[in-house]
Amino acid sequence: MSGIIAVVGGTGKLGSALARRWAKAGLSVIIGSRHAEGAVQAATKLGFGLTGMSNADAAAAADVVVVTVPFAAQEATLVEIAPYVSNKIVVDTTVPLMPPKVMTVQLPPEGSAAQRAKRLLGEGVTIASCFHSVAAHKLITDMEIDCDALVFSDSKVARAEVVALANAAGLRGIQGGGLANAAAAEALTSVLIFINKSYQVDGAGIRISGTLIDPVS
């Protein structure tokens, strides 16, 4: 794992948490936002050598772009960064939550938010999907998080890269197959929200049981 990581929408809860964890782990990370000033302020507040730019400038400067925006902002954000992500890995963290029924699975016509990202960005961009089931309010702290992060992509290289990013954030990254399989993780988020409410859990996550042997590339 090498190069510069841009966290687009990085002033939000998940984006800030991931950016902070990666920067603390020694990775080179840029926070992106619609307004560069807000990104700079967030980077300064979080520390660990983070820098801030507009979403477009962050995407242009990065080798890997992680999109951490709500579903309602996904299309506009992807259109904004599209000219700058050719031949790069774009990690989409979007969950298609549609208030007020966030505890009900509501996947988009494409089958998943990840497949929607693939349609919007087109050929020449490698899409991966991850970080759906981790509680951002825990991730922003230094606490250990007993949670797996399922990684989906049609590229084995991209899956391995994002597994390494998940591990660097203090999670356990696990390959979950091709991009179409991201629908399962996106849908599971609504289930976890229901579990949080019904069982009064402070950020339920997932953990894959059994002894895992790293897949052969």
C-alpha positions in Angstrom: 0.0 0.0 0.0 1.5 3.3 -1.1 0.7 6.7 -2.5 -1.6 9.4 -1.5 -5.2 8.8 -0.3 -7.9 11.4 -0.8 -10.9 11.2 1.4 -13.7 12.9 -0.5 -16.4 14.2 1.7 -13.8 13.9 4.4 -15.3 16.5 6.7 -18.2 14.2 7.5 -18.1 11.7 10.4 -16.9 8.6 8.5 -14.5 10.5 6.3 -12.9 12.4 9.2 -12.6 9.2 11.2 -10.9 7.2 8.4 -8.6 10.1 7.5 -7.5 10.5 11.1 -6.8 6.8 11.5 -4.8 6.5 8.3 -2.8 9.7 8.9 -2.0 8.5 12.4 -0.8 5.2 10.9 1.7 7.2 8.8 -0.2 7.3 5.5 -0.3 10.4 3.3 -3.9 11.6 3.4 -5.8 14.6 2.0 -9.2 15.6 3.2 -11.5 16.8 0.4 -14.7 18.8 0.7 -17.0 20.9 -1.5 -15.3 23.9 0.0 -11.6 23.9 0.4 -11.7 26.1 3.5 -13.8 23.6 5.4 -11.4 20.8 4.4 -8.4 22.8 5.6 -10.1 23.6 8.9 -11.0 19.9 9.4 -7.4 18.8 8.6 -5.9 21.3 11.0 -8.3 20.2 13.8 -7.6 16.5 13.3 -3.8 16.9 13.0 -1.4 14.1 12.2 -0.1 15.9 9.1 -3.5 15.9 7.3 -4.0 18.5 4.5 -7.3 19.8 3.1 -8.4 20.7 -0.4 -11.5 20.8 -2.5 -12.9 17.5 -3.6 -11.7 17.9 -7.1 -8.2 19.0 -6.1 -7.9 16.1 -3.6 -9.0 13.6 -6.2 -6.6 14.9 -8.7 -3.7 14.7 -6.3 -4.4 11.2 -5.0 -3.6 7.7 -6.1 -6.6 6.2 -4.2 -9.8 8.1 -3.7 -12.2 7.2 -0.9 -15.7 8.6 -1.3 -17.5 9.1 2.1 -20.7 11.0 1.4 -24.4 10.3 2.0 -26.4 8.6 -0.7 -28.2 11.8 -1.5 -24.8 13.5 -2.4 -23.2 10.5 -4.2 -24.1 11.3 -7.7 -23.1 15.0 -7.5 -19.8 14.1 -5.8 -18.9 11.4 -8.3 -19.6 13.7 -11.2 -17.4 16.4 -9.6 -14.4 14.1 -9.3 -14.9 12.1 -12.5 -12.4 14.0 -14.6 -9.6 13.3 -12.0 -10.0 9.6 -11.3 -9.1 7.8 -14.5 -6.8 4.8 -13.9 -7.3 5.2 -10.1 -9.0 3.1 -7.4 -12.1 4.8 -6.1 -13.4 3.3 -2.9 -17.2 4.0 -2.5 -18.5 3.8 1.1 -22.0 4.9 0.2 -25.0 3.2 1.8 -28.3 3.8 0.1 -30.2 4.9 3.2 -33.3 6.8 2.4 -34.8 8.7 5.4 -37.0 8.3 7.2 -37.0 4.5 6.6 -33.3 3.9 7.3 -34.0 0.5 8.9 -35.5 -0.7 5.7 -33.3 -2.0 2.9 -33.7 0.2 -0.2 -31.2 -0.6 -2.9 -31.0 1.6 -6.0 -32.0 0.3 -9.5 -28.4 -0.5 -10.3 -28.4 -3.1 -7.5 -26.1 -1.2 -5.1 -24.6 2.2 -4.6 -21.3 0.7 -5.6 -22.7 -0.4 -9.0 -24.2 3.0 -9.3 -20.8 4.5 -8.8 -19.4 2.3 -11.5 -22.0 3.5 -13.9 -21.4 7.2 -13.1 -17.7 7.0 -13.3 -17.5 4.8 -16.4 -14.7 2.8 -17.9 -11.1 3.4 -16.8 -11.9 3.7 -13.1 -11.5 0.8 -10.7 -14.3 0.8 -8.2 -14.1 -0.9 -4.8 -16.7 -0.8 -2.0 -16.0 -1.0 1.8 -16.6 0.6 5.2 -20.3 0.1 5.4 -20.6 -1.5 8.8 -18.2 0.4 11.1 -19.5 3.0 13.6 -17.9 6.3 12.8 -18.2 7.6 16.4 -16.0 4.7 17.5 -13.6 5.0 14.5 -12.8 8.6 15.4 -11.4 7.5 18.7 -8.3 5.5 19.5 -10.3 2.6 20.8 -9.9 -0.9 19.4 -12.8 -1.8 17.2 -13.9 -5.5 17.0 -15.3 -5.2 13.5 -14.6 -6.6 10.1 -14.7 -4.5 6.9 -15.9 -6.4 3.8 -14.2 -5.3 0.6 -15.8 -5.8 -2.8 -14.3 -5.1 -6.3 -14.1 -6.8 -9.6 -10.3 -6.2 -9.4 -8.3 -8.5 -7.1 -5.6 -5.9 -6.9 -8.1 -3.3 -5.7 -9.5 -5.7 -3.2 -6.1 -6.3 -1.7 -5.3 -2.6 -1.6 -8.5 -1.8 0.3 -8.0 -4.7 2.7 -4.7 -3.1 3.5 -6.4 0.3 4.1 -9.0 -1.4 6.4 -6.2 -3.0 8.4 -4.4 0.3 8.6 -7.5 1.8 10.1 -7.5 -0.7 12.9 -10.2 -3.0 11.3 -9.9 -6.4 9.8 -10.4 -6.2 6.0 -11.9 -9.2 4.4 -12.4 -9.8 0.7 -16.1 -10.3 -0.1 -15.9 -10.9 -3.9 -17.0 -8.9 -6.9 -18.6 -5.5 -6.9 -22.1 -6.9 -7.3 -21.7 -8.5 -3.9 -21.5 -5.0 -2.3 -25.3 -5.1 -2.2 -25.1 -7.5 0.7 -23.0 -5.2 2.9 -25.0 -2.1 1.9 -28.3 -3.9 2.8 -26.8 -5.1 6.0 -26.3 -1.5 7.2 -30.1 -1.1 7.6 -30.2 -4.3 9.5 -27.5 -3.1 11.9 -29.4 0.2 12.4 -32.4 -1.9 13.4 -30.3 -4.0 15.7 -28.8 -0.9 17.3 -32.3 0.5 18.1 -34.0 -2.8 19.1 -31.2 -4.1 21.3 -29.8 -0.7 22.5 -26.4 -1.4 21.0 -23.8 1.4 20.7 -22.8 0.8 17.1 -23.2 -2.9 16.2 -20.7 -4.3 13.7 -20.0 -7.6 12.0 -17.4 -10.3 12.6 -16.7 -13.2 10.4 -16.2 -16.4 12.4 -13.7 -19.2 11.6 -10.0 -19.3 10.8 -9.3 -17.3 7.7 -6.4 -18.1 5.4 -5.3 -15.2 3.2 -6.5 -15.8 -0.4 -3.9 -16.3 -3.1 -3.6 -13.3 -5.5 
